[in-house]
Amino acid sequence: EMHYDKGLRHGPNITYFESGKIRYSGFYKNDQQDSIWVYYDTLGKVAEKVLFKNDKIVKKLPRN
């Protein structure tokens, strides 16, 4: 699931495994990753959390 504004990715983004479980989710702002992105393993547990600003990694966050 992805939203676009004037051809640019903008808004929430959710990508799924074939099983239907969420693979990762985050937010785009003007076609750049800009928020906390959460990545999941195939069992649905949080594998990684990463803070992005202007499409660059700011820092990796604790998974809990």
C-alpha positions in Angstrom: 0.0 0.0 0.0 1.5 3.3 -1.0 0.2 6.8 -1.5 1.2 9.3 -4.2 0.9 13.0 -4.5 1.7 14.5 -8.0 3.6 11.4 -8.9 5.8 11.4 -5.8 5.5 8.9 -2.9 3.9 10.7 0.0 2.2 9.3 3.0 2.1 5.9 4.7 3.7 2.9 3.0 3.0 -0.7 4.0 4.5 -3.7 2.3 3.5 -7.3 2.9 4.9 -10.8 2.7 3.1 -13.2 0.4 1.6 -14.7 3.6 -0.2 -11.4 4.2 1.8 -10.4 7.2 3.4 -6.9 7.2 7.0 -6.9 5.9 7.7 -3.2 6.7 5.9 0.1 7.2 6.9 3.7 7.3 6.1 7.1 5.8 7.3 9.0 2.7 7.5 12.7 2.5 8.0 14.2 -1.0 9.3 10.8 -2.3 11.8 10.3 0.6 11.7 8.0 3.6 10.9 10.3 6.6 9.8 8.6 9.8 10.4 5.5 11.8 10.3 2.5 9.6 9.6 -0.8 11.2 10.8 -4.1 9.6 9.2 -7.4 10.6 10.3 -11.0 10.2 8.2 -13.7 8.6 6.6 -14.5 12.0 5.4 -10.9 12.4 7.9 -9.9 15.1 9.7 -6.6 14.9 13.2 -7.3 13.4 14.4 -3.7 13.1 13.3 -0.1 13.6 15.1 2.7 11.8 14.6 6.4 11.9 14.8 8.1 8.5 15.0 11.9 7.7 15.2 13.1 4.1 15.8 9.5 2.9 18.9 9.1 5.2 19.2 6.8 8.2 19.4 9.0 11.3 19.7 6.0 13.7 18.6 2.5 14.4 16.2 2.2 17.3 15.6 -0.5 19.9 13.1 -3.1 18.7 10.9 -3.0 21.7 
